[in-house]
Amino acid sequence: MKKKIESILNYEGVFSVVAKGDEFPHIVNTWNSYVIFKNNEIFVPVAGMFKMEESLKNDNKVIVVIGTKELMGLHGMGMGIKIIGKAFIQNDIKEYEDIKSKFEWARAVMKIEILESYQTT
């Protein structure tokens, strides 16, 4: 699945992260082009995401949905992947400096450790 995740992230698309909110799921979106994928971990620049940060303190399990219409999927053009992982918002790791150098507006980085992933489309 690693190669497919890398392939999707080479194309622009919405990158969505869902966490368990207080009363309802909480979701944030960014763009594939903002995301760094290495060593089976995902790093996302964080500008706001204050409610997401609070949600992750209670339960850091997340669902990530990525996709692009530019790649062949299971039944034609369009590939999507669902990722289950654990997320942490940090500003004291090396990847934060990498993100900050590309996006000066980033106050932190969301590190997502991938636990499982599978193709949905």
C-alpha positions as CSV (number, residue, x, y, z in Angstrom):
1,M,0.0,0.0,0.0
2,K,3.0,2.3,0.6
3,K,3.6,2.7,-3.2
4,K,-0.1,3.6,-3.7
5,I,-0.1,6.2,-0.9
6,E,3.0,7.7,-2.4
7,S,1.4,7.8,-5.9
8,I,-1.8,9.5,-4.7
9,L,0.2,12.1,-2.8
10,N,2.0,13.0,-6.0
11,Y,-1.3,14.4,-7.3
12,E,-3.4,17.2,-5.8
13,G,-6.4,16.2,-3.9
14,V,-8.1,16.6,-0.6
15,F,-6.5,15.0,2.4
16,S,-9.0,14.4,5.2
17,V,-8.4,13.4,8.8
18,V,-11.3,12.2,11.1
19,A,-11.0,11.9,14.8
20,K,-13.5,11.2,17.6
21,G,-14.9,14.5,18.8
22,D,-16.7,15.2,22.0
23,E,-20.2,14.5,20.6
24,F,-19.6,13.9,16.9
25,P,-16.7,13.0,14.7
26,H,-14.3,15.9,14.0
27,I,-12.7,16.3,10.6
28,V,-10.0,18.5,9.1
29,N,-8.9,18.8,5.6
30,T,-5.7,19.8,3.8
31,W,-4.1,19.2,0.4
32,N,-2.0,16.3,-0.7
33,S,0.7,18.6,-1.8
34,Y,1.2,19.8,1.8
35,V,1.8,16.3,3.2
36,I,5.1,14.5,3.7
37,F,5.1,10.7,3.6
38,K,8.2,8.8,4.9
39,N,9.0,5.7,6.8
40,N,5.3,4.7,6.7
41,E,4.4,7.9,8.6
42,I,2.5,10.9,7.4
43,F,3.4,14.5,8.4
44,V,0.8,17.3,7.9
45,P,1.4,21.0,8.6
46,V,-0.9,22.4,11.3
47,A,-2.0,26.0,11.3
48,G,-5.2,26.0,13.3
49,M,-6.6,22.6,14.1
50,F,-7.1,23.5,17.7
51,K,-10.3,21.4,18.1
52,M,-8.5,18.5,16.4
53,E,-5.6,18.8,18.9
54,E,-8.1,18.7,21.8
55,S,-9.8,15.6,20.3
56,L,-6.5,13.8,19.9
57,K,-5.7,14.3,23.6
58,N,-8.7,12.2,24.4
59,D,-8.3,9.6,21.7
60,N,-5.5,9.7,19.1
61,K,-7.0,7.1,16.7
62,V,-7.7,8.7,13.3
63,I,-9.1,7.7,9.9
64,V,-7.4,9.4,7.0
65,V,-9.0,9.4,3.5
66,I,-6.9,10.4,0.4
67,G,-7.6,10.1,-3.2
68,T,-7.0,11.4,-6.7
69,K,-9.0,11.0,-10.0
70,E,-5.7,10.9,-11.9
71,L,-4.8,7.2,-11.1
72,M,-6.5,4.0,-12.2
73,G,-8.5,2.6,-9.3
74,L,-10.3,-0.6,-8.7
75,H,-13.1,0.0,-11.3
76,G,-11.7,2.8,-13.5
77,M,-10.1,6.1,-13.1
78,G,-9.9,7.4,-9.5
79,M,-8.0,5.8,-6.6
80,G,-8.8,6.3,-2.9
81,I,-7.2,4.9,0.2
82,K,-8.5,4.7,3.8
83,I,-5.8,4.8,6.5
84,I,-6.3,3.9,10.1
85,G,-3.6,5.4,12.4
86,K,-2.6,7.2,15.5
87,A,-2.0,11.0,15.3
88,F,0.0,13.4,17.4
89,I,0.3,17.2,17.0
90,Q,3.9,18.2,17.9
91,N,6.4,21.0,17.3
92,D,9.4,19.4,18.8
93,I,10.3,16.8,16.2
94,K,12.7,17.1,13.1
95,E,9.8,16.9,10.7
96,Y,8.3,20.1,12.1
97,E,11.4,22.0,11.0
98,D,11.0,20.5,7.5
99,I,7.3,21.5,7.4
100,K,8.0,25.0,8.8
101,S,10.7,25.6,6.1
102,K,8.0,25.0,3.4
103,F,5.0,26.5,5.2
104,E,5.9,29.4,7.4
105,W,2.4,29.5,8.7
106,A,2.7,26.0,10.4
107,R,2.6,26.2,14.2
108,A,3.1,22.4,14.5
109,V,3.0,19.1,12.6
110,M,0.5,16.3,12.8
111,K,2.4,13.0,12.8
112,I,0.3,10.1,11.8
113,E,1.6,6.6,12.4
114,I,-0.1,4.2,10.0
115,L,-1.6,1.1,11.6
116,E,-3.5,-0.2,8.5
117,S,-4.5,0.9,5.1
118,Y,-6.5,-0.3,2.2
119,Q,-7.7,0.8,-1.2
120,T,-11.4,1.8,-1.4
121,T,-11.8,2.9,-5.0
